[in-house]
Amino acid sequence: MELFLVRHGQSVGNTEPDLDMPDSPLTAKGKEQAGLVARYLLNKGITAIYSSPLIRAMQSAQPLANLLGYPIHVMKALYEVREGSPYEGPSRQALTELVPEALFDDSIEEEGWICPGGDLPETSKLRAQAALHQLQLSGEERIAVFCHGMFNEYVIREALGIGSERIRFIQENTGVNHFIIHKQAIEVLKINDTVHLQLKKDVRRDSSANEIAYG
């Protein structure tokens, strides 16, 4: 299985770090980042798209889903690490209205899904193991997964067989981690790749230079 593990774009919660906003949407910048990473992934041979049930992750997956014409498979196990109080997510209908591309399995109930909170390193580790196993059981060849900064770190450590939380894999908004997971080994191709964001900066720089050159 080839895995493209992507952190979501900038969310409102990212801009208000002192507030508890467990399910905030993307900012305008976050939506732009989602569009850029979608174009970056467009020709990678993706066969399926998966997402956390949190709105910022599903919105980050939308541009790629629209470009490829694929649904977004929403997997509850991919929600962000939450050490605080429980959080009750929106109903299926509300999520579908917000993200029409979403497909839900039985873990997302009609009236909403529950994030129990109180996450510990061990529970997050076990959830990362379960999420990886579920993705491998999908039988898909190349999967794009839109997830979260902290939980991505757990998934990466589990994929690499690293037990210590002291080893960090810092995740930027729409940073891409690229692995090929074999039965007996794993190929690490990219960690927190943000080249798609740099390309946008280069385009803006070239545009500014042209404006100066041609008045």
Order of alpha helices (4+ residues) and beta strands (2+ residues): beta-alpha-alpha-beta-alpha-beta-beta-alpha-beta-beta-alpha-beta-alpha-beta-beta-alpha
